[in-house]
Amino acid sequence: MTTIGTAATDDAPGTRRAGRPSPAPAPVAVDAATVGPRPADRRTGRRSPVGGLHRPEPVAVLWDERRRRPSAFTWRGRRHRIDRVVELWVVETGWWSDQTHVSRSYWRVEVDGRLLDLCYDRLNKAWSLERTLN
């Protein structure tokens, strides 16, 4: 297993190798109190029906090298075990200019019955929790 954070080594982009595998994290519920309120629409002031975060928040990700996917992440001081990866997609655009270049991998994951989007920014070698979906 490899811990992925903001520092990088030569293992893989954006990864740090842990000295030894840590024990499996205990499942932790991600509830509305932990995530916070849904963002409001700026025009109407009403809450978004989808939910989410006001802005992306940094997280540390535990990477399962054998399965090539995140297995857990730490957010706001709490570890959350990823039950399953639902979807993976990549956004690669603006490559023709350093000012507009974006290179990110998104992982839609399920954590205790909730769907969350994790993002790995390949250029900054950093993970973030982008939004919650339910």
PyMOL commands that set and color helices and strands:
alter all, ss='L'
color gray80, all
select helices_A, chain A and resi 32-35
alter helices_A, ss='H'
color red, helices_A
select strands_A, chain A and resi 2-4+15-17+57-58+60-64+69-75+78-81+84-93+102-111+114-121+126-132
alter strands_A, ss='S'
color yellow, strands_A
deselect
rebuild
show_as cartoon
